[in-house]
Amino acid sequence: MTKLSQLLECISKKVVFIQTHNYPDQDALASAQGLKILLEHFGKQAIICYKGQIDKYNTIKMIELLHMDITPAESIEFRPDDETILVDCQHGNSNVKSYSGRVIACIDHHKIQDTTHYMFHDIRPDVGACATIIADYFYENGISMDPLMATTFSYAIKMDTNMLSRGISELDLQVYCKLFPLSDQSILRQLDSCNLKLKDLLSYHYAIENLRLYKNVALVDVGNNCSEAMLGQISDFILTLREVDFVLSHTFRDNGLKFSARSSSKYIDASMVIRHALSTFGDGGGHSTMAAGFIPNVANENVVSTIANIADERAIAYIGELLDWPKEKKIKSRKHKTLPTVWEQQ
């Protein structure tokens, strides 16, 4: 039996919900859209739902150009007997809200967690994009794919692997090569040309002004109310610096502290660093090259500064142990967000 066949056997309802992680990105939405089409091919009605805002411009444009039908979870009255499939996330993650009903299945590409909740799971941490897994379901089951769906998958794989340069697997490359000739290149060009709004430059400016470098680690405050997508994008940008192998950035929003981590070092696992940095305060996880986390219920900016500095110091200490750095003084604390950049000498 194929993975899709196994999944179909677990669904007992005519209507099933497909839930992404909160504040879904291109990969989560493409994975959900692909799974929706597959389930509808077999006579199942599927509703894509999510929690949080979608505020990154190219994600909004993707939904518009690719005619994606998605529904905020808050507008749905879930029932105890409803069935839900998680895509691009797993039960228990801090970025996945639980609703009434049963989570019957999970399809993901992050590190495997507790799978006892699911009747079916297909979790492949070695794969660069969850969309790759869903796209492969089409091929291994001989189900045709229209250009719009191929375009959706192509764009998601490109974005989640940073243009096929990060965490890429052989399966990602194989699937992308099949998708590329089917994709609508004019739509892809439109999506590639709308990554930023003018106001996003302010976040870049603030991040650069508040960047601190400790050995090969960049610690970045990007200011308040930066979107999750922009937080990750700025982290990717900082990681392109020759002197930087690891980035930990944060923003204060939604009454909490959101963190993004990026690593280009084979010795520094981003998911492990962020778990250690946020331990006892919040939760985080992801891949060895990219991860995210959240500390909830942060009351005010004074607390933000204190907790952010603790997370930074924990990250530095953890990485220092990994790389066997000599014991040194702690990094300088951030006393106020408007202080000029602090550069720690190597």
Buried (B, 14 or more C-beta within 10 A) or exposed (E): EEBBEBBBEBBEBEEBBBBBBBBBBBBBBBBBBBBBBBBEEEEBEBBBBBBBEBBBBBBEBBBEBBEBEBEEBEEBEBEEEBBBBBBBBBBEBBBBBEBEBBBBBBBBBBBEBEEEBBBBBBBBBEBBBBBBBBBBBBEEBEEEBEBBBBBBBBBBBBBBBBEBEBBBBEBBBBBBEBBBEBBBEEBBEBBEEBBBBEEBEEBBEBBBBBBBBBBBBBBBBBBEEBBBBBBBBBBBBBBEEEEBBBBBBBBBBBEBBBBBBBBBBEEBBBBBBBBBBBBEBBBBBBBBBBBBBBBEEBEEEEBBBEBBBBBBBBBBBBBBEBBEEEEEEEBEEBEEBEEEEBEBEE
